Amino acid sequence: MRKQTIDENRRCPKCGRTENQINGGYNRSGTQRCVCEFCNHKYTLNGKTREYPDEVKQQAMKTYYSGVSGRGVGKLMGIGKGTVYDWIKKND
């Protein structure tokens, strides 16, 4: 049986209602999922971000422009070389 709650933090992004928002389990990263009983929309509460901090990006860019290859920057900082190359493309 699902637990029904009325919580102001649980607002359906589709219909905007706060009542009858039920627990819908957890996603793969362990974040709570909810289901709106009115429109049957499934959504995540406070999803996790998968971004590197800006300081890490800036340090990687400085290292790259000082003469280290993109692959070398990735090895030094523990970042994928594709990610480093994407940051370089984005800033050029």
Secondary structure, DSSP 8 states (H G I E B T S, - for coil): ---EE--TT---TTT---SSEEEEEE-TTS-EEEEETTT--EEESS-------HHHHHHHHHHHHTT--HHHHHHHHT--HHHHHHHHHHH-
